[in-house]
Amino acid sequence: MRRYRALAPGIVLLLTGLTLPASGQQMQRGAHRTPDGLPHVDRSRLEHNLLTLGEIGRDPVTGGIERVAFSAADLEARRWFITRLEEAGLSVRIDEIANIIGTLPGQNPEAEAIVLGSHLDSVPQGGRFDGALGLMIALELVEAMRDLNILLSHPLEIVSFSDEEGGLLGSRGWIGTLTGEDLEEEYHGRPLTAILRDLGLDPETFSQARRSPDEIAAYLEVHIEQGRVLEREGLQIGIVEGIVALDEYEITVHGTANHAGTTRMSDREDPMAAAARMVVSIREEVEAQGGDLVATVGRIAVEPGAPNVIPSVARFTIDIRDPSRIILDRAITNLIDRFDSIAREEGVMVGWETLVQIPAAPADQMVIDTLLEAAALYGYPHRVMPSGAGHDAQSIARLAPMGMLFAPSVGGLSHSPAEFTRTEDAVACADVLLRAVMLLDQKLP
């Protein structure tokens, strides 16, 4: 078991690039209230927890985080987080799909819970803030409430969802969309059923992880933006209006394999040439639609794949996203027409296979308004914006009123060892979350 210790300020600065207060400034110790009565979290405690968690699974060469779901590092992070929740005064349980749930009772035992969530797992060679920031801010919120003797009427839950990066495993368990096939997925060469047994869980009961809408009053999640909008506009906080709809398709273009040297250009039925034109037309369509629509071709392959053979088949994927299902469907319809036209001109055949279709998940307007109210109280510069990436919040939006806060990502980098969010921006999000929870506690039944 790794031992955790506080790092000297100079070492912290050297290893992480985090900024220390300017000469003559005092770093606030403990949560506090400013003269106007607004509560503020403890910057140093939040920073310390982020740094400590960031050492678990850190590659000493690259600095990347290797905390893939249910790896040794992920399991170590889970143990550390459970200890921290217990030290903060929460009771902790592990549900049937291995989500970690810490509960702070409210003054009204009949009230539904306000839930704060995110995840501990990372992508391979990921960053220190993706997922982790949301959980460390949630933890700091409870610590700050204790410092300031803030009592809520509603119970408060902090949940670390299992395997967010691999497909929202834990949050899908909450909404009841997991199947027995999902439990046969392999992690590190072993099926999930075996891993659940290692954790002392019974895989046969996975469906009991499902939560009821009457258990959750509201769900809030803090996450790094994973883009450059906030940084470019000089803002500290993004208030998410919703998570985009996402479609993924595989496009297969069939042509005729032939000799690369003896087949004249005018005689070719080249699926790769057609696919190249189709890929360019995707960008053209996105630019014509404008707005928040984005599309990516992330994989392309040809058969037979020899340098001196005109391919017989070309395949590529499309990942396309927009907050509006109407805009997304219109873009897909237009692309189908574009591809058919290109196929006729190139003398090839084109087919579409739907891989994924995920509906948009709008945030709840009352929660959005509460987050806006909290951000305005502190004067932190902010804006409302969509989330182009998927999060556990898109699952929980099917259960309860949902809202999200984004903290700026320096350079827009994420899923990278270079991923970074400034401490002052993390603190701003934590302050707003704390005040928003207090406001929701008053507004919610």
C-alpha positions as CSV (number, residue, x, y, z in Angstrom):
1,M,0.0,0.0,0.0
2,R,1.4,3.4,-1.0
3,R,1.9,5.9,1.8
4,Y,0.7,9.4,1.2
5,R,2.3,12.4,2.6
6,A,2.0,16.2,2.3
7,L,4.5,17.7,-0.3
8,A,6.5,20.7,0.5
9,P,5.2,23.8,-1.4
10,G,8.4,24.0,-3.6
11,I,8.0,20.4,-4.6
12,V,4.4,20.9,-5.4
13,L,5.3,23.8,-7.6
14,L,8.1,21.9,-9.4
15,L,6.0,18.8,-10.0
16,T,2.7,20.3,-11.0
17,G,3.0,23.9,-12.1
18,L,0.4,24.9,-9.6
19,T,0.8,28.5,-8.5
20,L,1.6,29.7,-5.0
21,P,0.3,33.0,-3.6
22,A,2.2,36.1,-4.5
23,S,4.7,37.4,-1.9
24,G,2.9,39.0,1.0
25,Q,-0.3,37.1,0.4
26,Q,-1.7,34.7,3.0
27,M,-3.2,31.4,1.8
28,Q,-6.5,30.9,3.5
29,R,-6.7,27.9,5.9
30,G,-10.1,26.3,6.4
31,A,-13.3,27.2,4.8
32,H,-14.5,30.7,5.6
33,R,-17.1,33.4,5.0
34,T,-16.3,36.8,3.5
35,P,-17.8,39.9,5.1
36,D,-20.7,39.6,2.7
37,G,-21.5,36.2,4.2
38,L,-20.6,34.1,1.2
39,P,-19.0,30.8,2.0
40,H,-15.7,29.9,0.5
41,V,-13.9,26.5,0.4
42,D,-10.4,25.8,1.6
43,R,-8.0,26.2,-1.4
44,S,-5.1,24.5,0.2
45,R,-7.1,21.4,1.2
46,L,-8.7,21.1,-2.2
47,E,-5.3,21.4,-3.8
48,H,-3.7,18.9,-1.5
49,N,-6.4,16.3,-2.2
50,L,-6.0,16.8,-6.0
51,L,-2.2,16.4,-5.7
52,T,-2.5,13.3,-3.5
53,L,-5.0,11.6,-5.8
54,G,-2.9,12.6,-8.8
55,E,0.0,10.6,-7.5
56,I,-2.0,7.3,-7.7
57,G,-1.3,5.7,-11.0
58,R,1.0,8.5,-12.2
59,D,3.6,7.4,-14.7
60,P,6.9,8.7,-13.4
61,V,8.3,9.1,-16.9
62,T,5.4,10.8,-18.8
63,G,3.5,12.2,-15.8
64,G,0.3,10.6,-17.3
65,I,-2.3,9.0,-15.2
66,E,-2.7,5.2,-15.7
67,R,-5.9,4.6,-13.6
68,V,-7.9,2.6,-16.1
69,A,-11.1,1.2,-14.5
70,F,-10.5,-1.7,-12.1
71,S,-6.7,-1.6,-12.6
72,A,-4.5,-1.9,-9.6
73,A,-4.1,1.9,-9.5
74,D,-7.9,2.4,-9.8
75,L,-8.5,0.0,-6.9
76,E,-5.9,1.9,-4.9
77,A,-7.6,5.2,-5.7
78,R,-10.9,3.7,-4.6
79,R,-9.5,2.7,-1.2
80,W,-8.0,6.1,-0.7
81,F,-11.3,7.9,-1.6
82,I,-13.3,5.7,0.7
83,T,-11.0,6.6,3.5
84,R,-11.3,10.3,2.7
85,L,-15.1,10.1,2.6
86,E,-15.2,8.4,6.0
87,E,-12.8,10.9,7.5
88,A,-15.1,13.7,6.2
89,G,-18.0,12.1,8.2
90,L,-19.9,10.3,5.5
91,S,-21.1,6.7,5.7
92,V,-19.9,4.7,2.7
93,R,-21.4,1.8,0.8
94,I,-20.5,0.1,-2.5
95,D,-23.5,-0.7,-4.6
96,E,-24.0,-3.7,-6.8
97,I,-22.1,-2.3,-9.8
98,A,-19.2,-1.1,-7.6
99,N,-20.1,2.6,-7.4
100,I,-18.8,4.2,-4.3
101,I,-21.5,6.2,-2.5
102,G,-20.8,8.4,0.5
103,T,-23.9,9.8,2.4
104,L,-24.2,12.7,4.7
105,P,-27.6,12.6,6.4
106,G,-29.9,15.6,6.2
107,Q,-32.1,17.2,8.8
108,N,-35.2,15.8,7.0
109,P,-34.8,12.0,6.8
110,E,-37.7,11.9,4.4
111,A,-36.2,14.2,1.8
112,E,-34.6,13.0,-1.4
113,A,-30.9,13.2,-1.8
114,I,-28.9,15.9,-3.6
115,V,-26.2,13.9,-5.4
116,L,-22.7,15.1,-6.4
117,G,-20.9,12.7,-8.7
118,S,-18.0,12.0,-11.1
119,H,-15.3,9.3,-11.5
120,L,-11.9,8.2,-10.4
121,D,-10.9,6.1,-13.5
122,S,-8.8,7.5,-16.3
123,V,-8.0,6.8,-19.9
124,P,-4.5,5.4,-20.5
125,Q,-2.0,8.2,-20.1
126,G,-4.7,10.5,-19.0
127,G,-4.6,13.7,-16.9
128,R,-4.9,14.5,-13.2
129,F,-8.2,16.5,-13.5
130,D,-10.6,14.5,-15.7
131,G,-13.2,13.1,-13.3
132,A,-10.9,13.6,-10.3
133,L,-11.7,17.4,-10.1
134,G,-15.4,16.7,-9.6
135,L,-14.9,14.3,-6.8
136,M,-12.3,16.3,-5.0
137,I,-14.6,19.4,-5.2
138,A,-17.5,17.3,-3.9
139,L,-15.3,16.1,-1.0
140,E,-14.2,19.7,-0.3
141,L,-17.8,20.8,-0.2
142,V,-18.5,18.5,2.6
143,E,-15.4,19.5,4.5
144,A,-16.3,23.2,4.0
145,M,-19.8,22.6,5.3
146,R,-18.3,21.0,8.4
147,D,-16.0,23.9,8.9
148,L,-18.8,26.4,8.6
149,N,-21.4,24.4,10.5
150,I,-23.7,24.3,7.4
151,L,-26.5,21.8,7.8
152,L,-28.7,20.7,4.9
153,S,-32.3,19.6,5.1
154,H,-31.7,17.1,2.3
155,P,-29.3,14.2,2.5
156,L,-26.1,14.7,0.4
157,E,-24.6,11.9,-1.6
158,I,-21.1,11.8,-3.2
159,V,-20.8,9.1,-5.8
160,S,-17.8,7.8,-7.7
161,F,-19.2,6.0,-10.7
162,S,-17.4,2.9,-11.9
163,D,-15.7,2.9,-15.3
164,E,-17.0,6.2,-16.7
165,E,-14.3,6.3,-19.4
166,G,-15.1,2.8,-20.7
167,G,-18.8,3.6,-21.3
168,L,-20.6,5.0,-18.2
169,L,-20.8,1.6,-16.6
170,G,-21.7,2.8,-13.1
171,S,-24.2,5.5,-14.1
172,R,-25.9,3.1,-16.6
173,G,-26.3,0.8,-13.6
174,W,-28.2,3.5,-11.9
175,I,-30.7,3.9,-14.8
176,G,-31.1,0.2,-15.4
177,T,-29.7,-0.1,-18.9
178,L,-27.0,-2.6,-18.2
179,T,-27.4,-6.2,-19.4
180,G,-25.8,-9.5,-18.6
181,E,-23.6,-9.1,-21.7
182,D,-22.1,-5.9,-20.2
183,L,-20.9,-8.0,-17.3
184,E,-19.0,-10.2,-19.6
185,E,-16.9,-7.3,-20.8
186,E,-13.2,-7.9,-20.0
187,Y,-11.0,-5.7,-17.9
188,H,-7.3,-6.5,-17.9
189,G,-8.1,-10.0,-19.3
190,R,-10.8,-10.9,-16.8
191,P,-14.6,-10.5,-17.1
192,L,-16.4,-7.9,-15.0
193,T,-18.2,-10.7,-13.2
194,A,-14.9,-11.9,-11.7
195,I,-13.8,-8.4,-10.8
196,L,-17.1,-7.8,-9.0
197,R,-16.6,-11.0,-7.0
198,D,-13.1,-9.8,-6.0
199,L,-14.7,-6.7,-4.6
200,G,-17.1,-8.8,-2.5
201,L,-20.1,-8.2,-4.8
202,D,-22.5,-10.7,-6.3
203,P,-22.6,-10.2,-10.1
204,E,-26.1,-11.8,-10.2
205,T,-27.5,-8.8,-8.3
206,F,-26.1,-6.1,-10.6
207,S,-29.6,-4.9,-11.6
208,Q,-30.2,-3.9,-7.9
209,A,-27.9,-1.0,-8.4
210,R,-30.8,0.8,-10.3
211,R,-32.0,3.9,-8.5
212,S,-35.5,5.3,-8.4
213,P,-36.3,8.9,-9.4
214,D,-38.0,9.4,-6.1
215,E,-34.6,8.9,-4.4
216,I,-32.8,11.8,-6.0
217,A,-33.8,15.4,-5.7
218,A,-31.1,16.8,-8.0
219,Y,-27.7,15.7,-9.5
220,L,-24.7,18.0,-9.9
221,E,-21.3,17.3,-11.5
222,V,-18.2,19.4,-11.8
223,H,-15.9,18.6,-14.7
224,I,-13.1,20.1,-16.7
225,E,-14.3,21.7,-19.9
226,Q,-12.0,19.6,-22.2
227,G,-12.0,22.4,-24.7
228,R,-10.9,26.0,-25.1
229,V,-14.1,28.1,-24.9
230,L,-13.7,29.3,-21.3
231,E,-10.0,29.9,-21.6
232,R,-10.4,31.8,-24.9
233,E,-13.1,34.0,-23.4
234,G,-11.3,34.6,-20.1
235,L,-14.0,32.9,-18.0
236,Q,-13.7,30.8,-14.9
237,I,-17.0,28.8,-15.0
238,G,-19.1,27.1,-17.6
239,I,-22.7,26.3,-16.7
240,V,-23.8,23.4,-18.9
241,E,-27.1,23.8,-20.7
242,G,-27.1,20.2,-21.8
243,I,-25.0,17.3,-23.1
244,V,-25.0,16.9,-26.9
245,A,-26.7,14.2,-28.9
246,L,-24.1,11.8,-30.4
247,D,-24.2,9.5,-33.4
248,E,-21.5,7.1,-34.6
249,Y,-21.6,5.4,-38.0
250,E,-19.4,3.1,-40.0
251,I,-19.5,3.9,-43.7
252,T,-18.5,1.1,-46.1
253,V,-17.7,2.0,-49.7
254,H,-17.5,-1.0,-52.2
255,G,-15.5,-0.7,-55.4
256,T,-13.5,-3.0,-57.6
257,A,-10.0,-4.2,-56.8
258,N,-7.5,-3.9,-59.7
259,H,-3.9,-3.4,-60.6
260,A,-2.5,0.0,-59.6
261,G,-0.3,0.3,-62.6
262,T,-2.4,-1.1,-65.5
263,T,-5.8,0.4,-64.7
264,R,-6.3,3.8,-66.2
265,M,-7.7,6.5,-64.0
266,S,-10.9,6.7,-66.0
267,D,-11.5,3.0,-65.7
268,R,-11.3,2.8,-61.9
269,E,-14.0,2.1,-59.4
270,D,-11.9,3.2,-56.5
271,P,-13.6,3.2,-53.1
272,M,-10.7,5.0,-51.4
273,A,-11.0,7.9,-53.8
274,A,-14.7,8.1,-53.1
275,A,-14.2,7.8,-49.3
276,A,-11.6,10.7,-49.4
277,R,-14.2,12.9,-51.1
278,M,-16.8,11.9,-48.6
279,V,-14.5,12.8,-45.7
280,V,-14.0,16.2,-47.2
281,S,-17.7,16.6,-47.6
282,I,-18.3,16.0,-43.9
283,R,-16.3,19.1,-43.0
284,E,-18.1,21.1,-45.7
285,E,-21.5,20.0,-44.3
286,V,-20.5,20.9,-40.7
287,E,-19.2,24.3,-41.8
288,A,-22.5,24.9,-43.7
289,Q,-24.6,24.1,-40.7
290,G,-22.4,26.1,-38.3
291,G,-23.3,26.5,-34.6
292,D,-22.1,23.7,-32.2
293,L,-22.2,20.9,-34.7
294,V,-18.9,18.9,-34.8
295,A,-17.9,15.7,-36.7
296,T,-14.9,13.5,-36.7
297,V,-13.5,10.7,-38.9
298,G,-11.5,8.8,-36.4
299,R,-10.8,5.6,-38.2
300,I,-10.3,4.6,-41.8
301,A,-9.2,1.3,-43.4
302,V,-9.0,-0.3,-46.9
303,E,-9.0,-3.8,-48.2
304,P,-6.9,-5.6,-49.3
305,G,-4.5,-2.9,-48.1
306,A,-1.6,-3.5,-50.5
307,P,0.4,-0.5,-51.9
308,N,0.0,-1.7,-55.5
309,V,-3.7,-2.7,-55.5
310,I,-6.7,-0.4,-56.0
311,P,-8.8,-1.3,-52.9
312,S,-12.0,-3.2,-53.1
313,V,-13.4,-1.8,-49.9
314,A,-12.9,1.4,-47.9
315,R,-14.4,1.8,-44.4
316,F,-14.4,4.9,-42.2
317,T,-16.3,6.1,-39.1
318,I,-18.1,9.3,-38.4
319,D,-18.6,10.7,-34.9
320,I,-21.1,13.6,-35.1
321,R,-22.5,15.7,-32.3
322,D,-24.8,18.6,-31.7
323,P,-27.0,19.8,-28.8
324,S,-30.0,19.7,-31.1
325,R,-31.3,16.4,-32.5
326,I,-33.0,18.3,-35.3
327,I,-29.7,19.8,-36.5
328,L,-28.0,16.5,-36.1
329,D,-30.6,14.6,-38.1
330,R,-30.6,17.3,-40.8
331,A,-26.8,17.0,-41.1
332,I,-27.0,13.2,-41.4
333,T,-29.7,13.5,-44.1
334,N,-27.6,15.9,-46.1
335,L,-24.5,13.7,-45.7
336,I,-26.4,10.7,-47.0
337,D,-27.3,12.7,-50.1
338,R,-23.7,13.9,-50.6
339,F,-22.3,10.4,-50.2
340,D,-24.8,9.0,-52.7
341,S,-23.9,11.6,-55.2
342,I,-20.2,11.0,-54.8
343,A,-20.7,7.2,-55.1
344,R,-22.6,7.6,-58.4
345,E,-19.8,9.8,-59.8
346,E,-17.1,7.4,-58.7
347,G,-18.9,4.2,-59.8
348,V,-19.0,2.7,-56.3
349,M,-21.6,1.6,-53.7
350,V,-21.9,3.1,-50.2
351,G,-23.6,1.8,-47.1
352,W,-24.2,3.1,-43.6
353,E,-24.2,1.2,-40.3
354,T,-25.3,2.8,-37.1
355,L,-22.9,2.1,-34.3
356,V,-24.2,4.4,-31.5
357,Q,-27.0,6.9,-31.1
358,I,-27.1,8.7,-27.8
359,P,-29.9,11.3,-27.2
360,A,-29.1,14.8,-26.0
361,A,-29.4,15.2,-22.2
362,P,-30.7,18.7,-21.4
363,A,-29.8,20.2,-18.0
364,D,-32.7,21.2,-15.8
365,Q,-33.6,24.8,-16.1
366,M,-34.2,25.3,-12.4
367,V,-30.7,23.9,-11.7
368,I,-29.2,26.0,-14.4
369,D,-30.8,29.1,-12.9
370,T,-29.5,28.2,-9.4
371,L,-26.0,27.8,-10.7
372,L,-26.2,31.1,-12.5
373,E,-27.5,32.7,-9.3
374,A,-24.6,31.3,-7.3
375,A,-22.0,32.3,-9.9
376,A,-23.4,35.9,-10.0
377,L,-23.3,36.1,-6.2
378,Y,-19.5,35.6,-6.2
379,G,-18.9,37.6,-9.3
380,Y,-17.0,34.8,-11.1
381,P,-17.0,35.4,-14.8
382,H,-19.1,32.6,-16.4
383,R,-21.3,31.6,-19.4
384,V,-23.9,29.0,-20.3
385,M,-22.6,26.4,-22.8
386,P,-23.2,22.9,-24.1
387,S,-21.1,19.9,-23.2
388,G,-19.6,18.3,-26.3
389,A,-18.3,15.3,-24.3
390,G,-20.3,12.6,-22.6
391,H,-20.5,12.4,-18.8
392,D,-22.3,10.4,-16.1
393,A,-24.6,13.3,-15.9
394,Q,-26.2,12.3,-19.2
395,S,-27.3,9.1,-17.6
396,I,-28.6,10.6,-14.4
397,A,-30.6,13.2,-16.3
398,R,-33.0,10.4,-16.9
399,L,-33.5,10.1,-13.2
400,A,-33.4,13.6,-11.7
401,P,-32.9,17.3,-12.5
402,M,-29.3,17.6,-13.7
403,G,-26.8,20.3,-13.8
404,M,-23.0,20.6,-14.5
405,L,-20.2,23.1,-13.9
406,F,-17.2,23.3,-16.2
407,A,-13.7,24.6,-15.1
408,P,-11.4,25.8,-17.8
409,S,-8.9,23.5,-19.4
410,V,-5.5,25.2,-20.1
411,G,-4.9,24.9,-23.8
412,G,-8.1,22.9,-24.2
413,L,-6.1,19.7,-23.4
414,S,-7.7,16.6,-21.9
415,H,-7.0,12.9,-21.9
416,S,-3.4,13.9,-21.9
417,P,-0.6,14.1,-19.3
418,A,-0.5,17.8,-20.1
419,E,-4.1,18.3,-18.9
420,F,-4.3,21.2,-16.5
421,T,-6.8,23.3,-14.6
422,R,-5.7,26.3,-12.5
423,T,-6.3,26.1,-8.8
424,E,-8.1,29.4,-8.7
425,D,-10.6,28.1,-11.3
426,A,-11.1,24.9,-9.4
427,V,-11.8,27.0,-6.2
428,A,-14.3,29.2,-8.1
429,C,-16.2,26.1,-9.2
430,A,-16.1,24.7,-5.7
431,D,-17.4,28.0,-4.2
432,V,-20.3,28.1,-6.7
433,L,-21.1,24.4,-6.1
434,L,-21.3,25.0,-2.4
435,R,-23.6,27.9,-2.7
436,A,-25.7,26.2,-5.3
437,V,-26.2,23.2,-3.1
438,M,-27.3,25.5,-0.2
439,L,-29.8,27.2,-2.6
440,L,-31.1,24.0,-4.0
441,D,-31.6,22.7,-0.4
442,Q,-34.0,25.6,0.1
443,K,-35.7,25.3,-3.3
444,L,-36.2,21.6,-3.6
445,P,-39.2,19.9,-1.8
